[in-house]
């Protein structure tokens, strides 16, 4: 014998239908989340130079450069690593000027750090190719935290992961600033 659920009251519309209706209304009004499709209406092309390393931490420029490229692609500012048909309008250059790994909490028994903050600073410059005018030059800092594990391998691994998160934080801030500049 089959049983049926009896409902009393009104029927609610499915969530997917509500989300689709809101999306259509927002798109019809011209709403567009900032930075998701690249520089709005600019038609400008961006060339990203290799990031330089001015710190004592080897390889940091590769981590930061990869995070910046990924964020630019994720937000649609650049479409990939293909050659542009015309020279770029803007040039983004930069150098990692600071890497800081500082303890912020200590163990109760010894003066040994247990929790650390990693900060990475990039001096970024956006230049117009045609006349060399600097559109902006700013020091942008990304940060992340990690907890020291037991053993050197665990600590090194946690620090490297925190570096990747700090680089991603820095890239998010940089690309948001680039989109503002457009």
Buried (B, 14 or more C-beta within 10 A) or exposed (E): EEEEEEEEEEEEEEEEEEEEEEEEEEEEEEEEEEBEEBBEEBEBBBBBEEBBBBBEBEEBBEBBBBBBBBBBBBBEBBEEEEEEEEEBBBBBBBBBBBBBBEBEEEEEEEEEBBEBBBBBBBBBBBBBBEEEEEBEEBEBBBBBBBEBEEEEEEBEEBBEEBBBBBBBBBBBBBBBBBBEEB
